[in-house]
């Protein structure tokens, strides 16, 4: 297995054990690939759930640009809900896991079709 496969396995484990959901491995793989080289960088591979600027970036770059959603208060509500599900005290909130949960939340799996 390559490094990306190891990371996908780690993300799937987080979804199962920290978020209480069974991951769709095909979608998780596509979301992870969509994150690009950021998954290999310690800082870029995680989302700082307590930093407003970081959450704003997730909203703008992922929800609006990637998923094509219209900006509105429900986007930040969804991000906060995902952070809550992941666990606010969880230090490493992996970007691919957060993006996966947001994709599922908005029913936008077709973006990765």
Number of C-alpha atoms within 10 A of each C-alpha: 5 6 10 15 12 11 17 21 15 14 25 22 17 20 22 13 12 14 19 12 14 12 18 12 13 11 17 23 20 17 23 23 16 15 16 11 12 16 21 13 9 10 13 14 19 18 22 19 23 12 9 10 11 13 18 15 13 21 22 18 13 17 24 16 13 15 21 13 15 12 13 10 8 10 20 16 11 17 22 16 15 21 22 14 16 24 15 15 11 12 12 17 20 23 22 27 27 23 23 24 25 23 22 13 14 13 11 17 16 9 12 16 8
